[in-house]
Amino acid sequence: MAAQTKSAQEYYDKFWPENVQNHAQTRKYVFQTVSGRAYSHALDAGCGPGICSVALAELAERVTAIDISPKSIETARKQAHALGHPDIEFSVGDLQDLAIPGDQFDLVWCWGVATDAQDPVKVINTLFRVTRPGGELYLGIYLKTWLSPIHQLVRHVCQRYMETPRRKKWVLDGFAALTRVLVAIRGSEINTRADNISIQTQVDDWYYAPHKTFYSIGETIRLFRQNGFEAECIQDRVGRMRSATIFVIKGVKR
Ligand SMILES: C[S@@+](CC[C@H](N)C(=O)[O-])C[C@H]1O[C@@H](n2cnc3c(N)ncnc32)[C@H](O)[C@@H]1O
């Protein structure tokens, strides 16, 4: 495993066991996003703490969930048991290089994962390969905006110079305080997430995760089409901060 990929694993090994999202809100979001209600085999690609996997288990007869981080998988197994879905098949794996047969899933869900990997295109190619003809692929990835280079610069500074626990706390608390000021000025909430992750946690995942890559909607749709998928953007800015947002492409394999 490449050194950088290992650090993604190390980061999420620590992050997810401490920051599991709210199940009810995540379930609501998954149900709003996925169009069908009966699938035979779903893949939650990069499942993190497994909250989306549990929602998918209500839509598919069988769910496979994979993540590169063993501690996230451990957390996900516990969540699935606690939420009444012990049959979800969890395993540790690298989506950039996944040795499983192709054309096997009629629902593939990959939310906020490919652009966290060292090589997002390798992850996306795996998703293309494992989706079965007629199957649906929902891909949520980070949107490229004029602010993306600034985010990358801040990420570099945070990871290079602000990584000790004390300095990291300054950064996270500083962003939370800045958010409170902006909320007071605007008179309305701006950065809350329905699934209840704190501002500090959002900033942690945004600036301290080892990789974030940004894509345009157009280039992503072209990639789907070049790989034998019908594709449309079904959500162009999903919640959270508008500058640091995800868009979702739904693809159907021809
Ligand atoms: C931002 S989290 C999203 C987790 C989950 N999809 C969710 O929405 O709750 C990104 C996840 O991608 C996983 N990940 C990053 N690179 C990966 C790779 N190459 N293979 C498998 N999982 C990977 C991380 O371990 C992490 O759990």
The ligand as a MOL file (V3000), in Angstrom:
LIG
                    3D

  0  0  0     0  0            999 V3000
M  V30 BEGIN CTAB
M  V30 COUNTS 27 29 0 0 0
M  V30 BEGIN ATOM
M  V30 1 C -15.5380 11.5420 4.1930 0
M  V30 2 S -15.5500 9.8470 4.6030 0 CHG=1
M  V30 3 C -17.1650 9.3490 4.0060 0
M  V30 4 C -17.6980 8.0980 4.6970 0
M  V30 5 C -19.1000 7.6580 4.2920 0
M  V30 6 N -19.2290 7.4230 2.8610 0
M  V30 7 C -20.1350 8.6610 4.7510 0
M  V30 8 O -20.6370 9.4310 3.9160 0
M  V30 9 O -20.4490 8.6640 5.9340 0 CHG=-1
M  V30 10 C -14.4250 9.1370 3.4510 0
M  V30 11 C -14.2150 7.6310 3.6570 0
M  V30 12 O -13.4870 7.1180 2.5360 0
M  V30 13 C -12.6190 6.1030 3.0100 0
M  V30 14 N -11.5680 5.9280 2.0070 0
M  V30 15 C -10.6180 6.8450 1.6210 0
M  V30 16 N -9.8390 6.3030 0.6750 0
M  V30 17 C -10.2850 5.0450 0.4640 0
M  V30 18 C -9.8760 3.9840 -0.3920 0
M  V30 19 N -8.8360 4.1200 -1.2200 0
M  V30 20 N -10.5590 2.8080 -0.3540 0
M  V30 21 C -11.6040 2.6380 0.4980 0
M  V30 22 N -12.0410 3.6090 1.3330 0
M  V30 23 C -11.3910 4.7920 1.3150 0
M  V30 24 C -12.1360 6.6490 4.3400 0
M  V30 25 O -11.5760 5.6530 5.1620 0
M  V30 26 C -13.4120 7.2940 4.8910 0
M  V30 27 O -14.1440 6.4140 5.7220 0
M  V30 END ATOM
M  V30 BEGIN BOND
M  V30 1 1 1 2
M  V30 2 1 2 3
M  V30 3 1 2 10
M  V30 4 1 3 4
M  V30 5 1 4 5
M  V30 6 1 5 6
M  V30 7 1 5 7
M  V30 8 2 7 8
M  V30 9 1 7 9
M  V30 10 1 10 11
M  V30 11 1 11 12
M  V30 12 1 11 26
M  V30 13 1 12 13
M  V30 14 1 13 14
M  V30 15 1 13 24
M  V30 16 1 14 15
M  V30 17 1 14 23
M  V30 18 2 15 16
M  V30 19 1 16 17
M  V30 20 1 17 18
M  V30 21 2 17 23
M  V30 22 1 18 19
M  V30 23 2 18 20
M  V30 24 1 20 21
M  V30 25 2 21 22
M  V30 26 1 22 23
M  V30 27 1 24 25
M  V30 28 1 24 26
M  V30 29 1 26 27
M  V30 END BOND
M  V30 END CTAB
M  END
